[in-house]
Amino acid sequence: MPSVIALLEVREARAREDLESWLEVLREAEQCVQDARERVSAAATRSARWVR
């Protein structure tokens, strides 16, 4: 039977993998937000040109 320490080490390793996965999802989402902000800014600039 594995020791409590060994089980905790396995659990920690899995938690680190999960964290890395979620951090990657976060980075991708942040990039999507940045891309969307740039599109909105460009659209606003184009729209402002039409108004003049």
Buried (B, 14 or more C-beta within 10 A) or exposed (E): EEEEEEEEEEEEEEEEEEEEEEEEEEEEEEEEEEEEEEEEEEEEEEEEEEEE
